[in-house]
């Protein structure tokens, strides 16, 4: 699974009104990485994932890709993690 974190004001002021919805031609994760949404910003990939892919097949990932890339990703098992100031 893919997760993301942004300040609430970024969602309310910038993304909510143009969110692609469930009928989009591409998944929300790909849409979020398009230049119109990125606007020169970067995506940060943590060393330890804070979400977990529970299936071995999805819209953009097949079983072979899951086995080769996602099955071995470490998963954070701590109940609470302080992310500090992410705004």
Backbone as JSON Lines, residues from 0, in Angstrom:
{"i":0,"aa":"X","n":[0.81,-1.18,0.0],"ca":[0.0,0.0,0.0],"c":[0.86,1.25,0.0]}
{"i":1,"aa":"X","n":[0.3,2.29,-0.49],"ca":[0.97,3.57,-0.57],"c":[0.26,4.55,0.33]}
{"i":2,"aa":"X","n":[1.01,5.27,1.11],"ca":[0.44,6.3,1.97],"c":[1.15,7.61,1.74]}
{"i":3,"aa":"X","n":[0.54,8.7,2.11],"ca":[1.17,10.0,1.94],"c":[0.72,10.92,3.05]}
{"i":4,"aa":"X","n":[1.53,11.92,3.3],"ca":[1.26,12.85,4.38],"c":[1.53,14.26,3.87]}
{"i":5,"aa":"X","n":[0.55,15.13,4.02],"ca":[0.69,16.53,3.63],"c":[0.0,17.39,4.68]}
{"i":6,"aa":"X","n":[0.35,18.66,4.76],"ca":[-0.37,19.54,5.68],"c":[-1.85,19.67,5.26]}
{"i":7,"aa":"X","n":[-2.72,19.81,6.23],"ca":[-4.15,19.92,5.96],"c":[-4.45,21.07,5.0]}
{"i":8,"aa":"X","n":[-3.75,22.18,5.15],"ca":[-4.03,23.34,4.27],"c":[-3.67,23.03,2.81]}
{"i":9,"aa":"X","n":[-2.67,22.18,2.56],"ca":[-2.32,21.81,1.18],"c":[-3.47,21.03,0.56]}
{"i":10,"aa":"X","n":[-4.05,20.1,1.33],"ca":[-5.21,19.35,0.85],"c":[-6.38,20.29,0.57]}
{"i":11,"aa":"X","n":[-6.73,21.11,1.55],"ca":[-7.91,21.98,1.43],"c":[-7.75,23.04,0.34]}
{"i":12,"aa":"X","n":[-6.59,23.66,0.26],"ca":[-6.39,24.8,-0.65],"c":[-5.96,24.4,-2.06]}
{"i":13,"aa":"X","n":[-5.37,23.22,-2.2],"ca":[-4.72,22.91,-3.47],"c":[-5.22,21.64,-4.15]}
{"i":14,"aa":"X","n":[-5.42,20.57,-3.4],"ca":[-5.67,19.28,-4.04],"c":[-7.13,18.81,-4.02]}
{"i":15,"aa":"X","n":[-7.85,19.11,-2.97],"ca":[-9.21,18.58,-2.8],"c":[-10.11,18.89,-3.99]}
{"i":16,"aa":"X","n":[-10.07,20.12,-4.48],"ca":[-10.99,20.53,-5.55],"c":[-10.66,19.9,-6.91]}
{"i":17,"aa":"X","n":[-9.48,19.34,-7.07],"ca":[-9.13,18.72,-8.35],"c":[-8.81,17.23,-8.23]}
{"i":18,"aa":"X","n":[-9.14,16.63,-7.08],"ca":[-8.9,15.21,-6.84],"c":[-9.56,14.38,-7.94]}
{"i":19,"aa":"X","n":[-8.86,13.37,-8.51],"ca":[-9.38,12.66,-9.68],"c":[-10.57,11.74,-9.41]}
{"i":20,"aa":"X","n":[-10.79,11.32,-8.2],"ca":[-11.92,10.45,-7.9],"c":[-11.7,9.02,-8.37]}
{"i":21,"aa":"X","n":[-12.74,8.22,-8.26],"ca":[-12.62,6.79,-8.57],"c":[-12.71,6.48,-10.06]}
{"i":22,"aa":"X","n":[-13.13,7.43,-10.87],"ca":[-13.27,7.18,-12.31],"c":[-12.07,7.67,-13.12]}
{"i":23,"aa":"X","n":[-10.99,8.0,-12.45],"ca":[-9.81,8.53,-13.13],"c":[-9.15,7.45,-13.99]}
{"i":24,"aa":"X","n":[-8.47,7.9,-15.04],"ca":[-7.78,6.97,-15.94],"c":[-6.53,6.37,-15.3]}
{"i":25,"aa":"X","n":[-5.97,7.05,-14.29],"ca":[-4.79,6.55,-13.58],"c":[-5.08,6.55,-12.08]}
{"i":26,"aa":"X","n":[-4.31,5.79,-11.34],"ca":[-4.5,5.73,-9.89],"c":[-4.12,7.04,-9.22]}
{"i":27,"aa":"X","n":[-4.67,7.26,-8.02],"ca":[-4.41,8.51,-7.3],"c":[-2.93,8.7,-7.02]}
{"i":28,"aa":"X","n":[-2.2,7.61,-6.8],"ca":[-0.78,7.72,-6.48],"c":[0.02,8.23,-7.68]}
{"i":29,"aa":"X","n":[-0.36,7.8,-8.87],"ca":[0.31,8.3,-10.08],"c":[-0.11,9.75,-10.36]}
{"i":30,"aa":"X","n":[-1.39,10.03,-10.16],"ca":[-1.91,11.39,-10.36],"c":[-1.18,12.37,-9.45]}
{"i":31,"aa":"X","n":[-0.96,11.97,-8.21],"ca":[-0.31,12.85,-7.23],"c":[1.12,13.19,-7.64]}
{"i":32,"aa":"X","n":[1.77,12.33,-8.43],"ca":[3.14,12.58,-8.87],"c":[3.25,13.35,-10.19]}
{"i":33,"aa":"X","n":[2.13,13.69,-10.8],"ca":[2.17,14.48,-12.04],"c":[2.67,15.89,-11.75]}
{"i":34,"aa":"X","n":[3.31,16.54,-12.74],"ca":[3.88,17.88,-12.52],"c":[2.89,18.91,-11.97]}
{"i":35,"aa":"X","n":[1.62,18.85,-12.39],"ca":[0.63,19.83,-11.88],"c":[0.44,19.72,-10.37]}
{"i":36,"aa":"X","n":[0.59,18.53,-9.83],"ca":[0.44,18.34,-8.39],"c":[1.79,18.51,-7.67]}
{"i":37,"aa":"X","n":[2.86,18.03,-8.27],"ca":[4.18,18.09,-7.62],"c":[4.7,19.52,-7.5]}
{"i":38,"aa":"X","n":[4.52,20.32,-8.52],"ca":[4.95,21.72,-8.53],"c":[6.38,21.89,-8.0]}
{"i":39,"aa":"X","n":[7.28,21.04,-8.47],"ca":[8.68,21.14,-8.07],"c":[9.01,20.54,-6.72]}
{"i":40,"aa":"X","n":[8.02,20.0,-6.02],"ca":[8.26,19.36,-4.72],"c":[8.77,17.95,-4.92]}
{"i":41,"aa":"X","n":[9.28,17.35,-3.87],"ca":[9.81,15.99,-3.92],"c":[8.96,15.05,-3.09]}
{"i":42,"aa":"X","n":[8.97,13.77,-3.46],"ca":[8.38,12.71,-2.65],"c":[9.49,12.11,-1.81]}
{"i":43,"aa":"X","n":[9.24,11.9,-0.55],"ca":[10.23,11.32,0.35],"c":[9.82,9.88,0.64]}
{"i":44,"aa":"X","n":[10.75,8.97,0.5],"ca":[10.5,7.56,0.8],"c":[11.22,7.2,2.09]}
{"i":45,"aa":"X","n":[10.48,6.85,3.13],"ca":[11.13,6.52,4.4],"c":[11.86,5.19,4.34]}
{"i":46,"aa":"X","n":[12.84,5.02,5.21],"ca":[13.57,3.76,5.26],"c":[12.69,2.63,5.76]}
{"i":47,"aa":"X","n":[11.77,2.94,6.67],"ca":[10.83,1.95,7.19],"c":[9.42,2.43,6.84]}
{"i":48,"aa":"X","n":[8.72,1.63,6.08],"ca":[7.38,1.99,5.64],"c":[6.43,2.1,6.83]}
{"i":49,"aa":"X","n":[5.49,3.03,6.73],"ca":[4.47,3.17,7.76],"c":[3.12,2.68,7.26]}
{"i":50,"aa":"X","n":[3.13,1.98,6.16],"ca":[1.93,1.31,5.7],"c":[2.34,-0.07,5.17]}
{"i":51,"aa":"X","n":[1.39,-0.92,4.96],"ca":[1.72,-2.29,4.58],"c":[0.86,-2.73,3.4]}
{"i":52,"aa":"X","n":[1.5,-3.28,2.39],"ca":[0.79,-3.83,1.26],"c":[0.3,-5.22,1.65]}
{"i":53,"aa":"X","n":[-1.0,-5.41,1.68],"ca":[-1.56,-6.67,2.16],"c":[-1.92,-7.64,1.04]}
{"i":54,"aa":"X","n":[-1.81,-7.19,-0.21],"ca":[-2.12,-8.07,-1.33],"c":[-0.94,-8.25,-2.25]}
{"i":55,"aa":"X","n":[-0.95,-9.32,-3.01],"ca":[0.17,-9.56,-3.91],"c":[-0.14,-9.14,-5.35]}
{"i":56,"aa":"X","n":[-1.29,-8.52,-5.56],"ca":[-1.64,-8.04,-6.89],"c":[-2.53,-6.81,-6.75]}
{"i":57,"aa":"X","n":[-2.29,-5.82,-7.6],"ca":[-3.1,-4.61,-7.58],"c":[-3.26,-4.05,-8.97]}
{"i":58,"aa":"X","n":[-3.74,-2.83,-9.06],"ca":[-3.98,-2.2,-10.35],"c":[-2.68,-2.0,-11.12]}
{"i":59,"aa":"X","n":[-1.63,-1.55,-10.42],"ca":[-0.37,-1.22,-11.08],"c":[0.78,-2.16,-10.73]}
{"i":60,"aa":"X","n":[0.53,-3.17,-9.91],"ca":[1.58,-4.1,-9.49],"c":[1.07,-5.53,-9.64]}
{"i":61,"aa":"X","n":[1.85,-6.33,-10.38],"ca":[1.5,-7.74,-10.54],"c":[2.2,-8.59,-9.5]}
{"i":62,"aa":"X","n":[1.89,-9.87,-9.48],"ca":[2.48,-10.79,-8.49],"c":[4.0,-10.83,-8.57]}
{"i":63,"aa":"X","n":[4.55,-10.81,-9.78],"ca":[6.0,-10.86,-9.93],"c":[6.68,-9.63,-9.35]}
{"i":64,"aa":"X","n":[6.09,-8.46,-9.61],"ca":[6.64,-7.22,-9.05],"c":[6.53,-7.21,-7.53]}
{"i":65,"aa":"X","n":[5.41,-7.68,-7.02],"ca":[5.22,-7.72,-5.57],"c":[6.29,-8.6,-4.94]}
{"i":66,"aa":"X","n":[6.5,-9.79,-5.47],"ca":[7.49,-10.71,-4.92],"c":[8.89,-10.13,-4.99]}
{"i":67,"aa":"X","n":[9.2,-9.45,-6.08],"ca":[10.55,-8.92,-6.27],"c":[10.83,-7.62,-5.55]}
{"i":68,"aa":"X","n":[9.81,-6.81,-5.31],"ca":[10.04,-5.47,-4.78],"c":[9.38,-5.18,-3.44]}
{"i":69,"aa":"X","n":[8.22,-5.74,-3.18],"ca":[7.45,-5.31,-2.01],"c":[7.43,-6.3,-0.85]}
{"i":70,"aa":"X","n":[7.53,-7.58,-1.13],"ca":[7.4,-8.58,-0.08],"c":[8.42,-8.37,1.05]}
{"i":71,"aa":"X","n":[9.65,-7.96,0.71],"ca":[10.7,-7.82,1.7],"c":[10.78,-6.45,2.38]}
{"i":72,"aa":"X","n":[9.86,-5.54,2.06],"ca":[9.9,-4.21,2.66],"c":[9.58,-4.31,4.15]}
{"i":73,"aa":"X","n":[10.44,-3.72,4.96],"ca":[10.21,-3.74,6.41],"c":[8.97,-2.94,6.77]}
{"i":74,"aa":"X","n":[8.28,-3.35,7.81],"ca":[7.07,-2.67,8.26],"c":[7.26,-2.2,9.69]}
{"i":75,"aa":"X","n":[6.95,-0.95,9.94],"ca":[7.08,-0.39,11.28],"c":[6.04,-1.03,12.21]}
{"i":76,"aa":"X","n":[6.5,-1.64,13.29],"ca":[5.57,-2.29,14.22],"c":[5.34,-1.47,15.49]}
{"i":77,"aa":"X","n":[5.96,-0.3,15.59],"ca":[5.74,0.56,16.75],"c":[4.35,1.17,16.67]}
{"i":78,"aa":"X","n":[3.67,1.23,17.83],"ca":[2.3,1.75,17.84],"c":[2.26,3.24,17.57]}
{"i":79,"aa":"X","n":[3.18,4.0,18.15],"ca":[3.19,5.45,17.96],"c":[4.59,5.91,17.56]}
{"i":80,"aa":"X","n":[4.63,6.77,16.55],"ca":[5.89,7.32,16.08],"c":[5.74,8.83,16.0]}
{"i":81,"aa":"X","n":[6.68,9.58,16.56],"ca":[6.65,11.04,16.5],"c":[7.33,11.48,15.2]}
{"i":82,"aa":"X","n":[6.56,12.06,14.3],"ca":[7.08,12.52,13.02],"c":[7.64,13.93,13.11]}
{"i":83,"aa":"X","n":[7.48,14.58,14.24],"ca":[8.0,15.93,14.39],"c":[7.17,16.93,13.58]}
{"i":84,"aa":"X","n":[7.76,18.02,13.18],"ca":[7.07,19.06,12.42],"c":[7.19,18.75,10.94]}
{"i":85,"aa":"X","n":[6.1,18.28,10.33],"ca":[6.12,17.96,8.91],"c":[5.43,19.03,8.08]}
{"i":86,"aa":"X","n":[5.01,20.1,8.71],"ca":[4.27,21.15,8.01],"c":[5.19,22.09,7.35]}
